[in-house]
C-alpha cells in the first residue's frame, strides 16, 4: 500500500477545496506506477521512461480495442492490413522492451 500512497501524493493535487482533476489521466498514472512496482520493482516503477512506456501501452491497447469494436471482428479478419497505428504499437513495444 505504500506505493499507492506515494502515487496518490504524486498525481492527485492537494487542495483545501474542490479541485477539477482529469480522473482518467490521474488513474492511468497511478495504475502505471503501482502495477510497475509489482512487475518491474521499486527502482524502475518511478522512472519517467518506464511510466511513459506503460502509459503509451495502455493508450495503444485502449485505442486498439475501440478500433476492433468499430470495424468488427469478421471484417477485420478478412481485410487485415497493417496500419500506421500497428507500426506505432510495434515501435512502442520495442521501446518498452528497452526500458525494462
BABA-301592 format. One line per 3 residues: number of its first residue (from 0); their letters; for each residue x, y, z of N, C-alpha, C, O, CB. Coordinates in pm, 1 decimal. Glycine has a CB too. Layout:
<nodes>
NUM	a	X:Y:Z:X:Y:Z:X:Y:Z:X:Y:Z:X:Y:Z; ...
</nodes>
This chain:
<nodes>
0	xxx	81.8:-119.6:0.0:0.0:0.0:0.0:85.6:125.3:0.0:34.9:233.3:-30.2:-92.8:0.2:119.4; 211.2:114.9:32.2:296.0:233.1:31.5:301.9:297.1:-105.7:300.0:419.6:-117.7:435.2:198.0:77.7; 309.2:213.9:-210.3:318.6:268.0:-346.2:191.2:342.9:-384.5:197.2:441.9:-457.4:345.4:155.2:-446.9
3	xxx	77.1:296.8:-336.2:-48.8:367.7:-362.8:-43.0:505.8:-298.3:-80.4:604.9:-361.1:-171.4:286.9:-309.2; 3.6:513.4:-173.3:15.0:642.7:-105.5:112.0:735.9:-179.4:83.9:854.2:-198.4:61.5:622.7:39.8; 225.6:680.6:-220.4:325.1:760.4:-292.2:266.7:814.3:-422.0:280.9:932.7:-452.1:450.9:676.9:-321.3
6	xxx	201.1:727.8:-498.8:146.2:771.2:-627.5:27.7:866.9:-609.4:11.2:960.1:-688.1:102.6:649.4:-709.7; -53.5:845.1:-507.7:-164.8:938.2:-480.6:-110.2:1077.4:-449.2:-161.2:1177.4:-499.7:-252.5:886.9:-362.2; -7.1:1083.3:-366.3:53.2:1212.5:-333.3:119.6:1276.8:-454.6:125.3:1399.3:-465.6:155.2:1195.7:-221.5
9	xxx	169.2:1194.2:-544.4:237.6:1246.4:-663.3:140.0:1299.4:-767.9:166.8:1402.2:-830.1:324.4:1138.1:-725.1; 27.2:1231.0:-788.6:-60.8:1264.0:-901.2:-191.6:1333.7:-864.4:-252.8:1397.4:-950.0:-92.8:1140.5:-974.5; -235.4:1323.1:-740.2:-360.3:1387.6:-700.1:-325.4:1519.6:-631.4:-256.0:1520.5:-529.6:-445.2:1294.6:-605.2
12	xxx	-373.1:1630.1:-686.6:-337.7:1759.7:-627.7:-394.8:1775.6:-487.0:-509.4:1739.2:-460.7:-387.5:1873.3:-716.8; -314.3:1829.9:-398.3:-358.5:1857.0:-262.0:-431.2:1991.2:-262.2:-378.8:2090.6:-312.6:-237.7:1857.5:-161.3; -550.4:1993.9:-206.6:-628.8:2117.3:-205.7:-721.3:2117.6:-84.7:-758.4:2012.6:-32.3:-710.2:2132.5:-336.8
15	xxx	-756.9:2235.9:-42.6:-849.6:2250.4:69.4:-994.8:2252.3:23.4:-1086.3:2239.4:104.7:-818.7:2377.3:146.7; -1015.5:2268.1:-105.7:-1149.8:2277.7:-160.8:-1158.4:2187.8:-284.6:-1059.2:2125.9:-323.0:-1185.7:2425.9:-196.0; -1274.2:2180.6:-345.9:-1292.2:2100.9:-466.8:-1196.2:2150.7:-574.6:-1182.7:2271.0:-596.9:-1439.6:2107.5:-516.6
18	xxx	-1130.8:2057.3:-640.0:-1035.9:2089.4:-745.3:-1064.4:2000.8:-865.5:-1074.8:1879.1:-850.9:-889.6:2071.6:-696.4; -1077.3:2059.7:-984.5:-1100.1:1976.0:-1103.3:-977.8:1887.6:-1132.4:-863.3:1932.2:-1125.2:-1132.1:2064.8:-1226.4; -1005.7:1762.8:-1164.9:-899.7:1666.5:-1193.2:-941.4:1584.4:-1314.4:-1056.8:1542.8:-1324.6:-871.4:1574.4:-1069.6
21	xxx	-847.4:1560.7:-1407.2:-872.2:1470.2:-1519.2:-855.2:1328.1:-1464.4:-744.5:1274.4:-1461.6:-774.0:1498.7:-1641.9; -965.2:1269.3:-1421.7:-959.3:1142.8:-1347.9:-900.0:1029.1:-1430.6:-829.0:944.5:-1376.2:-1098.0:1104.1:-1301.0; -927.5:1025.3:-1560.7:-872.0:918.7:-1643.9:-719.9:925.4:-1646.1:-652.1:823.7:-1631.1:-927.3:927.6:-1786.7
24	xxx	-667.8:1044.0:-1664.6:-523.2:1061.7:-1668.6:-459.5:1028.6:-1534.2:-358.6:958.3:-1528.6:-488.7:1204.4:-1709.1; -517.9:1078.8:-1426.9:-463.7:1055.4:-1293.1:-465.7:906.5:-1259.3:-366.3:852.3:-1211.0:-543.4:1134.9:-1188.0; -578.4:840.7:-1284.5:-587.1:697.1:-1253.0:-491.9:614.7:-1339.5:-432.9:518.1:-1291.1:-731.2:646.9:-1272.1
27	xxx	-476.2:651.3:-1466.0:-383.2:578.5:-1553.1:-240.7:590.4:-1499.1:-166.4:492.2:-1498.9:-390.6:632.3:-1698.8; -202.1:708.6:-1453.7:-68.2:727.8:-1399.5:-49.4:649.3:-1268.9:55.5:589.0:-1246.5:-41.7:877.2:-1376.0; -151.0:650.9:-1184.2:-142.8:576.5:-1058.0:-132.7:426.8:-1084.5:-50.5:358.1:-1023.9:-265.0:606.5:-969.2
30	xxx	-215.8:376.7:-1174.3:-212.4:233.4:-1207.1:-78.0:195.4:-1268.8:-23.6:89.5:-1237.5:-327.4:197.0:-1303.9; -23.9:280.8:-1356.2:106.4:251.8:-1416.8:214.8:240.1:-1310.7:297.2:148.7:-1315.4:143.8:360.5:-1518.2; 215.0:331.8:-1215.4:318.6:329.3:-1111.9:299.8:213.3:-1015.0:396.1:144.2:-981.7:319.1:460.4:-1035.3
33	xxx	177.9:191.6:-969.7:153.0:84.8:-870.9:174.7:-52.8:-933.7:238.2:-138.8:-872.7:8.8:95.1:-814.2; 123.4:-74.5:-1053.6:145.2:-204.4:-1118.1:292.3:-221.6:-1154.9:344.8:-333.0:-1153.1:56.6:-218.3:-1244.0; 358.0:-111.5:-1188.0:501.2:-117.6:-1215.1:579.5:-166.3:-1095.2:677.8:-239.1:-1109.7:552.0:17.7:-1257.4
36	xxx	536.7:-126.8:-977.9:602.7:-171.8:-854.3:598.8:-324.5:-846.9:696.2:-387.7:-806.0:534.1:-109.1:-728.3; 486.7:-382.8:-886.3:470.3:-528.1:-881.7:552.4:-595.7:-991.3:620.5:-695.0:-965.9:321.9:-566.0:-895.7; 545.8:-541.1:-1114.6:604.2:-611.4:-1229.4:751.5:-581.0:-1254.9:824.8:-668.5:-1300.8:526.9:-577.8:-1351.5
39	xxx	796.5:-458.2:-1225.9:935.7:-424.1:-1257.2:1016.1:-381.6:-1135.5:1137.4:-363.1:-1144.9:939.4:-314.2:-1359.3; 950.1:-366.0:-1021.5:1022.3:-335.3:-898.1:1021.8:-187.8:-862.0:988.5:-102.3:-944.1:1163.1:-382.0:-909.7; 1059.4:-159.0:-737.3:1050.6:-22.0:-686.6:1148.4:75.3:-753.0:1120.6:195.0:-758.8:1074.5:-22.2:-538.9
42	xxx	1260.5:27.2:-802.4:1357.3:117.8:-864.2:1306.0:171.0:-997.6:1314.2:290.8:-1025.0:1491.3:46.8:-884.4; 1253.3:81.7:-1079.5:1214.6:119.3:-1215.5:1075.7:182.2:-1223.5:1049.3:260.5:-1314.7:1219.6:-1.7:-1304.6; 987.6:150.0:-1131.3:849.0:196.9:-1143.4:835.1:348.0:-1129.1:729.7:402.6:-1161.5:763.3:129.4:-1039.8
45	xxx	938.0:416.5:-1081.8:934.3:562.5:-1068.2:1004.4:633.4:-1184.1:996.7:755.7:-1196.2:998.5:604.0:-936.5; 1071.6:557.8:-1267.8:1147.0:617.0:-1378.5:1052.1:674.4:-1483.8:958.3:606.8:-1526.0:1240.4:512.1:-1442.3; 1075.6:797.7:-1526.2:988.3:859.2:-1627.3:979.0:778.1:-1756.3:872.9:773.7:-1818.6:1037.9:998.2:-1659.6
48	xxx	1088.4:714.0:-1797.2:1086.7:634.9:-1921.1:993.3:515.9:-1907.4:918.6:484.1:-1999.9:1228.5:586.8:-1956.9; 997.3:450.1:-1792.6:908.4:335.8:-1770.7:762.9:381.2:-1768.0:677.4:320.8:-1832.7:944.3:263.4:-1639.2; 734.9:487.4:-1693.3:596.9:535.5:-1681.5:542.7:578.9:-1816.7:426.5:553.0:-1847.9:588.7:651.9:-1582.0
51	xxx	625.2:644.3:-1896.9:582.4:685.5:-2031.3:551.5:563.4:-2117.8:450.8:561.2:-2188.5:691.1:772.4:-2098.7; 637.1:462.9:-2112.4:615.1:340.6:-2190.7:487.9:269.3:-2145.2:410.5:221.4:-2228.2:736.3:245.8:-2178.3; 465.9:261.9:-2013.6:346.8:195.3:-1960.9:220.0:268.9:-2003.8:120.9:205.5:-2040.1:353.6:186.4:-1807.5
54	xxx	222.6:400.9:-2000.0:105.0:478.9:-2040.1:80.2:468.3:-2190.0:-34.8:460.1:-2233.1:122.2:625.8:-2000.5; 186.5:468.3:-2269.8:168.9:451.4:-2415.1:107.6:314.9:-2445.3:20.4:303.1:-2531.4:304.6:466.8:-2489.3; 153.5:212.5:-2374.6:98.2:79.1:-2394.7:-50.3:78.2:-2360.5:-131.5:24.3:-2435.7:173.6:-24.5:-2309.5
57	xxx	-84.9:137.4:-2248.2:-225.3:143.1:-2205.3:-310.3:214.7:-2309.7:-415.4:164.4:-2349.6:-237.6:214.4:-2068.9; -265.4:331.1:-2353.6:-343.8:407.8:-2450.6:-352.1:335.1:-2585.1:-456.5:337.2:-2650.3:-282.8:547.3:-2469.8; -243.7:271.8:-2626.2:-245.2:197.4:-2751.5:-337.8:78.3:-2745.0:-408.9:48.8:-2841.2:-106.2:151.7:-2787.0
60	xxx	-337.5:9.7:-2632.1:-424.7:-105.5:-2612.6:-570.9:-62.1:-2615.1:-655.3:-128.7:-2675.0:-391.9:-176.4:-2480.1; -599.5:48.8:-2550.4:-736.6:100.9:-2546.9:-783.0:141.0:-2687.4:-895.1:109.8:-2727.5:-746.0:221.9:-2451.0; -696.3:210.2:-2761.5:-732.9:250.1:-2898.0:-753.8:128.2:-2986.9:-843.4:126.9:-3071.3:-624.7:341.1:-2958.3
63	xxx	-671.2:25.8:-2967.9:-686.6:-95.9:-3046.7:-819.4:-164.3:-3018.9:-884.1:-215.0:-3110.5:-572.4:-191.4:-3018.6; -859.7:-165.9:-2893.4:-988.5:-226.9:-2856.6:-1104.0:-147.7:-2916.8:-1200.8:-206.0:-2965.6:-1003.6:-234.5:-2702.7; -1094.2:-15.9:-2913.4:-1200.2:67.9:-2973.3:-1206.8:45.6:-3123.6:-1315.6:36.5:-3180.3:-1175.8:218.0:-2943.1
66	xxx	-1091.6:36.9:-3188.1:-1088.2:14.1:-3333.3:-1150.2:-121.0:-3367.1:-1224.6:-133.9:-3464.3:-942.9:21.2:-3386.7; -1118.8:-221.1:-3286.0:-1172.5:-354.8:-3308.5:-1325.5:-351.8:-3301.0:-1392.6:-414.8:-3382.7:-1114.8:-454.8:-3205.4; -1380.1:-280.3:-3204.9:-1525.4:-269.7:-3192.3:-1586.2:-197.3:-3311.3:-1692.5:-235.7:-3360.0:-1562.5:-197.4:-3063.2
69	xxx	-1519.1:-92.6:-3358.4:-1571.1:-14.6:-3470.8:-1575.8:-97.6:-3598.9:-1675.0:-95.3:-3671.7:-1485.5:110.5:-3492.7; -1468.8:-170.2:-3625.5:-1456.9:-243.5:-3751.3:-1533.0:-374.8:-3747.1:-1592.8:-415.4:-3846.7:-1310.7:-269.7:-3783.4; -1531.3:-441.0:-3633.3:-1595.4:-571.2:-3622.6:-1495.3:-680.9:-3651.0:-1410.5:-666.6:-3739.0:-1714.3:-581.5:-3718.2
72	xxx	-1504.0:-788.7:-3578.4:-1402.7:-893.4:-3588.6:-1402.9:-962.8:-3724.6:-1295.7:-996.1:-3775.1:-1423.8:-995.6:-3479.8; -1518.7:-985.7:-3785.5:-1521.0:-1054.3:-3914.5:-1458.9:-971.0:-4024.4:-1374.4:-1019.9:-4099.4:-1662.4:-1090.3:-3952.1; -1499.7:-845.7:-4034.8:-1444.5:-758.6:-4138.8:-1294.8:-737.0:-4117.2:-1217.9:-731.5:-4213.2:-1518.2:-623.1:-4140.5
75	xxx	-1254.3:-725.0:-3992.2:-1113.3:-703.5:-3962.8:-1030.4:-825.6:-4001.3:-919.8:-810.8:-4053.3:-1094.0:-671.1:-3814.7; -1081.1:-943.8:-3977.1:-1006.7:-1065.1:-4010.2:-991.8:-1081.8:-4161.7:-889.3:-1130.5:-4209.3:-1076.4:-1187.8:-3950.3; -1093.6:-1041.6:-4236.3:-1090.5:-1057.9:-4381.9:-994.5:-958.6:-4446.2:-916.8:-996.1:-4534.0:-1231.1:-1040.5:-4440.8
78	xxx	-998.5:-836.4:-4405.1:-919.3:-732.6:-4471.3:-811.8:-675.2:-4380.6:-794.3:-553.5:-4374.6:-1009.3:-621.5:-4519.5; -740.4:-760.6:-4310.8:-639.8:-713.6:-4214.5:-513.9:-668.9:-4286.7:-434.5:-750.6:-4333.3:-605.9:-824.0:-4112.6; -497.3:-538.5:-4294.8:-376.5:-479.5:-4349.2:-311.3:-397.9:-4238.4:-380.9:-327.1:-4165.7:-407.2:-391.5:-4475.0
81	xxx	-180.3:-406.1:-4223.9:-114.3:-326.4:-4120.2:-139.7:-177.5:-4141.8:-135.6:-128.5:-4254.6:37.0:-354.5:-4118.7; -165.5:-107.8:-4034.7:-190.3:36.1:-4040.2:-73.9:109.7:-3975.9:14.8:48.1:-3916.8:-323.5:72.5:-3969.9; -75.1:240.9:-3987.8:28.8:320.1:-3923.3:22.3:301.9:-3771.8:125.1:307.6:-3704.3:14.6:469.1:-3960.6
84	xxx	-98.5:280.1:-3717.6:-111.2:256.7:-3573.1:-47.0:124.4:-3533.8:13.5:114.5:-3427.0:-259.0:258.0:-3530.9; -59.4:22.5:-3618.7:6.6:-104.9:-3592.0:157.6:-85.6:-3583.1:223.2:-140.7:-3494.7:-27.9:-207.9:-3701.1; 211.4:-7.0:-3675.1:354.9:19.5:-3674.7:395.4:98.1:-3550.2:501.4:73.7:-3492.4:395.3:96.1:-3801.3
87	xxx	311.0:192.2:-3509.3:338.1:271.5:-3389.4:339.5:182.6:-3265.4:426.6:197.5:-3179.7:233.3:383.2:-3373.6; 243.9:90.2:-3255.3:239.0:-1.7:-3141.3:362.9:-90.2:-3139.1:417.2:-117.7:-3032.1:111.8:-88.3:-3146.6; 408.0:-134.9:-3255.3:528.8:-217.1:-3263.4:649.9:-138.9:-3214.2:731.9:-192.2:-3139.3:551.7:-265.7:-3407.7
90	xxx	661.9:-12.5:-3255.9:772.9:72.1:-3209.9:765.2:93.3:-3058.9:866.6:84.5:-2989.6:771.3:208.3:-3282.8; 645.6:121.0:-3007.9:630.1:144.6:-2864.1:664.6:19.1:-2784.5:722.6:27.8:-2676.3:486.5:189.6:-2832.0; 629.0:-97.6:-2838.3:662.9:-223.1:-2772.1:814.2:-242.4:-2766.5:868.1:-287.3:-2665.3:597.0:-341.2:-2844.3
93	xxx	881.8:-208.4:-2874.9:1027.9:-219.9:-2877.1:1090.3:-123.8:-2776.7:1186.5:-159.1:-2708.5:1082.7:-192.2:-3018.6; 1035.6:-1.7:-2767.2:1086.6:95.3:-2669.5:1063.1:45.9:-2527.3:1149.7:60.1:-2441.0:1019.8:232.6:-2689.4; 945.7:-12.1:-2503.2:915.8:-64.9:-2369.3:1010.8:-176.4:-2331.8:1053.9:-185.5:-2216.8:772.1:-115.1:-2362.2
96	xxx	1043.7:-260.7:-2427.0:1135.7:-371.0:-2400.3:1274.2:-317.7:-2363.9:1343.1:-376.0:-2280.1:1144.7:-464.4:-2522.3; 1314.9:-207.8:-2426.2:1445.2:-149.0:-2394.7:1446.9:-91.7:-2253.9:1548.5:-100.3:-2185.0:1480.7:-40.0:-2495.9; 1335.2:-33.0:-2210.0:1328.7:27.1:-2076.3:1335.1:-79.9:-1970.6:1408.9:-67.3:-1872.9:1201.1:110.0:-2059.3
99	x	1257.4:-186.6:-1989.8:1251.4:-294.2:-1890.8:1372.8:-381.6:-1907.2:1389.0:-479.2:-1834.0:1121.7:-377.5:-1905.0
</nodes>
